[in-house]
């Protein structure tokens, strides 16, 4: 099985940073804007004045959403180029966000214990080489009353084999899935036509049991899980969201320290 390092993760996201910025900020990442992004924000329920930590903050999309709700946000991102882009957004629209270039696996040592009301990660934990260290660090930096709320690709549909069966016109008939238990390191090939250019990043797949066990080991209790999907109104406005209304693409965990 392939083994990838933090350095490889950072380099791969540096390579794709410009395409990622265009993808997110143009609205081409419509699942983020319409489905899992709003659902994660609702699940986080940030309150004015709360201290929040956004893990894998990228070019700052979700950090900005938290800050607009009144949270004091620290964003942690391993890719130097994505941190540069996030800082440019902060310069154009000052929200008081502190972006730090570091691996999320180091937060338990680098950040003060019991210092955050909320730790979150918007579709990023699956891209981290040492998720066990990340979860342990999240537990350490949370205040006793704090919460850990994050989203990941849904394990039931983000499988090693995943392909849509299509009709003669290219319409999606059924999603074919297999090798659910084939977990661990993999490669995500960013090849959607919506991207300005293509690249690849390391990623890691986990089953539901894996997530449950890792969270428990880190000291968390799972309070809820949510499977966001678009409304009928959203699908009518953007038919490209229709597939996400049939099968769960995203999973949100809401946790607290035990």
MOBELHU-V131934 format. One record per residue. RES is the residue in three letters. OMEGA is omega in radians with two decimals (none if undefined). Layout:
[[RES;OMEGA] [RES;OMEGA]]
This chain:
[[UNK;-3.14] [UNK;3.07] [UNK;-3.12] [UNK;-3.10] [UNK;3.02] [UNK;-3.11] [UNK;3.10] [UNK;3.08] [UNK;-3.13] [UNK;-3.11] [UNK;-3.12] [UNK;3.12] [UNK;2.98] [UNK;-3.14] [UNK;-3.07] [UNK;-2.98] [UNK;-3.09] [UNK;3.11] [UNK;3.13] [UNK;3.10] [UNK;3.14] [UNK;-3.13] [UNK;-3.08] [UNK;-2.99] [UNK;3.12] [UNK;-3.04] [UNK;3.14] [UNK;3.05] [UNK;-3.00] [UNK;3.05] [UNK;3.13] [UNK;-3.07] [UNK;-2.99] [UNK;-2.97] [UNK;-2.96] [UNK;3.11] [UNK;3.09] [UNK;-3.13] [UNK;3.12] [UNK;3.12] [UNK;3.11] [UNK;-3.13] [UNK;3.10] [UNK;-3.14] [UNK;-3.10] [UNK;-3.13] [UNK;3.11] [UNK;3.12] [UNK;3.12] [UNK;3.12] [UNK;-3.02] [UNK;3.10] [UNK;-3.13] [UNK;-3.07] [UNK;-3.06] [UNK;-2.96] [UNK;3.06] [UNK;3.11] [UNK;2.90] [UNK;-3.05] [UNK;-3.05] [UNK;3.06] [UNK;3.13] [UNK;3.09] [UNK;3.10] [UNK;-3.10] [UNK;3.12] [UNK;3.05] [UNK;3.08] [UNK;3.12] [UNK;3.00] [UNK;-2.86] [UNK;2.90] [UNK;3.09] [UNK;3.13] [UNK;-3.08] [UNK;-3.07] [UNK;-3.09] [UNK;3.12] [UNK;-3.10] [UNK;3.09] [UNK;3.08] [UNK;3.08] [UNK;-3.14] [UNK;3.10] [UNK;3.13] [UNK;3.09] [UNK;3.05] [UNK;3.14] [UNK;3.12] [UNK;3.14] [UNK;-3.12] [UNK;-3.08] [UNK;3.12] [UNK;3.13] [UNK;-3.11] [UNK;3.08] [UNK;3.12] [UNK;-3.13] [UNK;3.09] [UNK;3.12] [UNK;3.00] [UNK;3.10] [UNK;3.12] [UNK;-3.08] [UNK;-2.99] [UNK;-3.13] [UNK;3.12] [UNK;-2.99] [UNK;-3.06] [UNK;-3.09] [UNK;3.09] [UNK;3.05] [UNK;-3.04] [UNK;-3.09] [UNK;3.03] [UNK;-3.06] [UNK;2.93] [UNK;-3.10] [UNK;3.08] [UNK;-3.10] [UNK;3.09] [UNK;-3.09] [UNK;-3.07] [UNK;-3.13] [UNK;3.13] [UNK;-3.05] [UNK;-3.01] [UNK;-3.09] [UNK;-3.06] [UNK;3.09] [UNK;3.10] [UNK;3.12] [UNK;-3.13] [UNK;3.11] [UNK;3.09] [UNK;3.11] [UNK;3.12] [UNK;-3.08] [UNK;-3.06] [UNK;3.12] [UNK;3.00] [UNK;-3.10] [UNK;-3.14] [UNK;-3.04] [UNK;-3.11] [UNK;3.14] [UNK;-3.06] [UNK;-3.07] [UNK;3.09] [UNK;3.09] [UNK;2.98] [UNK;-3.10] [UNK;-3.10] [UNK;-3.09] [UNK;-3.12] [UNK;3.07] [UNK;-3.05] [UNK;-3.11] [UNK;3.01] [UNK;-3.08] [UNK;-3.10] [UNK;3.07] [UNK;2.94] [UNK;-3.02] [UNK;3.06] [UNK;-3.05] [UNK;-3.13] [UNK;3.13] [UNK;3.12] [UNK;-3.08] [UNK;-3.13] [UNK;-3.10] [UNK;3.11] [UNK;-3.12] [UNK;-3.05] [UNK;3.09] [UNK;3.06] [UNK;3.12] [UNK;-3.06] [UNK;3.07] [UNK;-2.99] [UNK;3.12] [UNK;-3.03] [UNK;3.11] [UNK;3.10] [UNK;3.05] [UNK;3.12] [UNK;-3.12] [UNK;-3.00] [UNK;-3.12] [UNK;3.11] [UNK;-3.13] [UNK;-3.11] [UNK;3.13] [UNK;2.97] [UNK;-3.02] [UNK;3.10] [UNK;-3.11] [UNK;3.11] [UNK;2.98] [UNK;3.04] [UNK;-3.12] [UNK;3.11] [UNK;3.10] [UNK;3.03] [UNK;3.04] [UNK;3.11] [UNK;3.10] [UNK;-3.14] [UNK;3.14] [UNK;-3.11] [UNK;-3.12] [UNK;3.11] [UNK;3.11] [UNK;3.13] [UNK;3.14] [UNK;3.10] [UNK;-3.12] [UNK;2.92] [UNK;3.13] [UNK;3.13] [UNK;3.12] [UNK;2.95] [UNK;3.14] [UNK;-3.14] [UNK;-3.04] [UNK;3.07] [UNK;-3.12] [UNK;3.06] [UNK;3.07] [UNK;3.13] [UNK;3.11] [UNK;3.13] [UNK;3.10] [UNK;-3.14] [UNK;3.13] [UNK;-3.09] [UNK;3.12] [UNK;3.09] [UNK;-2.99] [UNK;-3.11] [UNK;-3.12] [UNK;3.05] [UNK;-3.11] [UNK;-3.12] [UNK;-3.12] [UNK;3.11] [UNK;-2.98] [UNK;3.11] [UNK;3.13] [UNK;3.06] [UNK;2.98] [UNK;-3.00] [UNK;2.96] [UNK;3.10] [UNK;3.12] [UNK;none]]
